[in-house]
Amino acid sequence: MTILWVSHFIYDTKCIALKAINHPQASFGIHNIFNHFLLPHSAILPIDQNGMTWFLCSKLAKALLWHVIFRITRLNGVQVHSIPGVPLIMADLEPNAFRNAPNLPFHTLAFVKSFCYTMLVRLLKDVMDQLPDATLVQAYPTAAKVHDQAIVTIGTLLQQHDNPGLDSLKINMLNLYNLVSVSCSVNDVEWVVHQ
């Protein structure tokens, strides 16, 4: 049952990421691959020019994080909490990491960024497939590389104590952590989450 749940969870997250990217309120598109997801933009300093900072402050990041962490998990139209041993809400698996910590786990933030990246590359490939004789000139890094680089970048950003953008980044990360209790954050994500 756990393998089926994890498989469904990953598939569902990819679908939500694709829907969210295509939503007109997302302000997100294929151009974001170059501007925010790939080096050097994804690791540039100062903080306020960093691609990871941009992503963490976006409505899309809030929406997907809420979907991954705080939504009621469903499997084939059935609420999963009716199945013994399967969590009602993902945050309940590790409440100390998701509910009682100063920031969301870096791996969770990187997980969501890598799903967005994967869907953006998929959209780019779909566009290229529609153009006659068009080919991708650049080989894009794997989602795993984007994930690993995001973890390193977040750690680097949070160590920039002399950077004037650090306080703003910490406030935005706190808002991501408090998605349930911050009403403006919940309003940002309602357009993408279909319970």
HELIX and SHEET records of a PDB file:
HELIX    1   1 THR A    2  ASN A   22  1                                  21    
HELIX    2   2 PRO A   24  ALA A   26  5                                   3    
HELIX    3   3 HIS A   31  ASN A   32  1                                   2    
HELIX    4   4 ILE A   33  PHE A   37  3                                   5    
HELIX    5   5 HIS A   41  ALA A   43  5                                   3    
HELIX    6   6 ILE A   47  GLN A   49  5                                   3    
HELIX    7   7 GLY A   51  LEU A   56  1                                   6    
HELIX    8   8 LYS A   59  ILE A   69  1                                  11    
HELIX    9   9 VAL A   80  SER A   82  5                                   3    
HELIX   10  10 MET A   90  ASP A   92  5                                   3    
HELIX   11  11 PRO A   95  PHE A   98  1                                   4    
HELIX   12  12 PHE A  106  GLN A  130  1                                  25    
HELIX   13  13 ALA A  143  LEU A  158  1                                  16    
HELIX   14  14 LEU A  166  TYR A  177  1                                  12    
HELIX   15  15 SER A  183  VAL A  189  1                                   7    
SHEET    1   A 2 ARG A  74  LEU A  75  0                                        
SHEET    2   A 2 VAL A  78  GLN A  79 -1                                        
END                                                                             
